[in-house]
């Protein structure tokens, strides 16, 4: 009979920080901390002086901000990157491909970042009306390791990777969009109002139809478009130095092969003509076919 392998301890957790020290606040040229006054919310109460962000990297199509804040007394920080790109939401099909790309990437990275998640560290990649946002957070000394894992995967994600788990992840997103129809009336009304007021927002009924049509080829090649047609802005915040911020920026550009463009292409403006005077919401937002009994 085959004996089970002997019990053994797992290997060391690579995400455990090796440096728990708090960094010094950044100093301006005159040797004093650059600060602004933060209102505490109570009239005539003492205000608190906190550091204000300052630009540490500025190139064509790219600007990186840094601010050190150790007021919580923990050696943690976050690095937020915004890839401003109007192609992402130019059509419902493109928006659906970007959402599915983020979901598939998260599914693929879960085993690799499990150890970091045990320490409340990790990343978030999400689609915004203005582009794609990447947030890497955790202990300061672990940020380069987490960013390296995420950035490499963002670039190397291929059509075959998309095909492998496409049915499961896509089915999950489609089911979420279907379930949205059963929200309470207040949530449905909020969604309709947001669709009316935000020019780069697609209705969930439109997203559902677009999500059903997404193919692996579109998802596997989506980041190549983003990497070459985006302007980049970033903010490093928390227990982090300007030197580490610059290093994280260089690491991100190198591993993802992102080449910031001078100007992000503008998408066509979606115009919604509203008939005024009667306030008939059913004429403005007719029920999609899925809601008709």
N, C-alpha and C positions, 0 to 999 in steps of 0.2 A: 504494500500500500504506500501511496505517496504521502509523505509527512508534510504538514504545513510548515512554512518557513518560521524560524524561531522569532519570538518577539524581540523587537529592538527599538531603541529610541530614534526619533526622527532626527534628521540633520539640523544644523543650526539655522535659525531664521535669518535670512539675509537682510530682512527689512528692519531688524533691531538696530536702533541708532547707536553709532559708536562715539558720538559727541553730543552731550546734553548741555553744553554751556550756552549761555545767552550772549548774543553778539552786542557790541556797542552800537549806540544810535549813530546814524550817519551825520557827518558834520558838513556844514557849508564852507565856503571859501574863507569866511571870517572866523572860523573855529567855533561857531555856535550852531546848535541844532536848528534846522529849518522847521518852523512850527506854524500852526494856525490854531485859532481858538475854537474849541468845540463846545457848543451849547448843551448843557446837561438836561434841559427840559424843564427846569424849575426856575421861576423868576427870582432874580436877586441871589441865586445860588452861585457858589464858586465854579468857575469854568476850568476846564482841563486843557493843558497844552499837549498836543500830540503832533507827531511828525507828519509832514505833508509829502506826497510823492514827488519825485523829481526824475527827470529824464536821464537815463544812463546810456542809452543807445538810440541814435537817430540816424537813419539812412533813408534813401529813397524808397518809399512804400513801407517803411517800418519805423515804429517808435516803441521803446520799452521804458516803462516806469518802474521805480523801486521806492519802497518805503519800509523802514524798519520799525517794528512795533513789538516790544517785549513786555507790554503792560500786563499780560496775563501770566507772565512768569513761566511759560512752557516753551521748549525749543521746537516749536512747530511753525510751519510757513505754508504758503500756497503760491503757485505760479500759474497765472491765468493768461491764456493766449486767445486772441480773437482773430480769426481769419475772415476779414470782411470780404464778402463775395456775393454779388447780386445774382449770379447765375444759379445759386443754390435754391432760390425760391422763385425763379422766373416762370416755372411751370409746376403744376401739381405733380407731374411725373418725376421731375428733378427733385422736388422736395421729398417725395416718397423714397427715392433712391438714397438720398442722404440720410434719412431717418433709419432706413434698413441697414445702411453701412455702419452707422453708429451702434445699432443693436447687435449686428453680427460681430463687430470688433469687440464689443463688451463680452459677448458670449465666448469668443476665442481667447480673450485675455484673463478670464476668470481663474483658470488653473494657475497661470503664471503669477498673478497678483494676489493669490489667496493668502500668502504669508504676510503681505503688506496690509491686507484687509483685517487681519487679526489685530493689528496695531492701529486701527482707525486711520489708515493711510490708503492712498489709491489715486484714482483719476475719475474724471467725468468728461465725456465727449457728447455734445448736444448740438442740435440744429437751432439756430436763432433766426428771427426774421432778417437779420443783417448778415448772416454768415454762419460760420462754424466756431464753436467755443470749446477749447480744451483747458481743463483745470486739473493740475497735479497738486496734491496736498499731502501733508504728513510731517514727520520729523525732518528737520532741515537737512541733516546729513544723509537722509534716504532719498531726497528728491531727485538727485541725478540718476540713481538706479531705476527709480520708477519711471522717470521721463524717458530713459533709454529704452526700456521695455516697450512702452507705449508708442514712442516715435518710430521704432523699427517696425513694429507691427502695422502701424498706419501706412507706412510706405510699401511694405511687402505684401499687403493684403491683395489677393488676386482673385480672378474669376473662379478658379478651382476652390479657393477658400470659401467664396460666397456660395458656391453650389453645394458644398458639403453639409452645411446646416441651414440652407435656405428655407426648406419646407417648415422646419420647426420654428425658427425665429420669425419668419414672415407670417406663419399662422398665428403666432402669439400677438403680433402687431395688428393683424386683421381682426382678431377676436376682440382686442381692446377697442378698436374703432367701432365694431358692431355693438359692443356692450355700452358704448357711449350713448347710444340712442335711448337707453333705459335710465339715464340720469334723471334726477328730479327736475321739474320745470325751471327752477331758478338757475341751475347749472346750464341747461340748454339755452336759456335766455342770455346768460353771460357769454356763451360761445358765439351766439348770433351777433351780439353787440360788438364783441371783439373783431369778428369778421367784417363788420360794417366799418369800424373805425381804423383798423390797421390795414394799410395798403399792401403789405406783404404776407398776409395770412390767408391760408386756404381753409375752406370749410371742411369739417371732418367727413362729410359725405363725399366731397371731392377727393379727399385723401384716401378714403376707402376704395374708391374706384381705381385710383392711381396705384395704390399699393398692390391690388390684385394683379396688375399688369407688369409689375417690376420683374426684370430678368437678371440673372447672375452677371451678365456681361455689363450691364449698366452700373451695378453696385461695385463690381470688381475694378472698374476704371474710374470711379467718381473722384478719388483723391488726386489723381493726376491732373484733372481739371482744376481742382481747388488749389493745388500746389503751384500752378503756374499763372493763376489769374486772381490772386488775392493780395490785398494790402494787410499787413500784420501789425497788430498792437498788442502789448503785453504789460502785465503788472505783477511784480513780485512783492508779496506782502507778508509781514510777520517777522519771525526770528531768522532773518536772512540778510546777507551783506550785498552790497552793490557788485562786488567781484563775483560772487556766486550767481547773481542774476545775469550778468554778462556771459558767464560760462554756460548757464542753462540755455540762454538764447542761441549761442553758437552751436551747442549740442543739438538743439531742436532743428535748426536750419540744415545742419550737416546730415542728420539721420533721416529726415523726412524729404530732403532735397527740395524744400520750399524755396522758391525764388520770388520774393515780394515784388509786385508790379507797382509802378508809380501811381496808377489810378485804377480802382476797381471798376470794371465795366458796369454800366447802368442797365438795369432791366426795364422793360416796358412797364409803364404805370398801369395798374389795374384800376379801371374806372367803373364804379357802380352807380348807375343812374337811378335816382330815387324819385318816385312820383310823390309830390308833397301834398299836404292838406288833409288826407283822410286817416293817416296813421294806421293803415292796414298792414300788419306785420306779415300776414300770409302772402300778400302780393310781393313784398320785398324779399321774404325768405320762403318761397313755396316749399312744402314738405317734399323731401327727396323721395324717390320711388320706394326706397326701403322702408319708409315710414307709412306708406299707404297700405291699408288693410285690404 
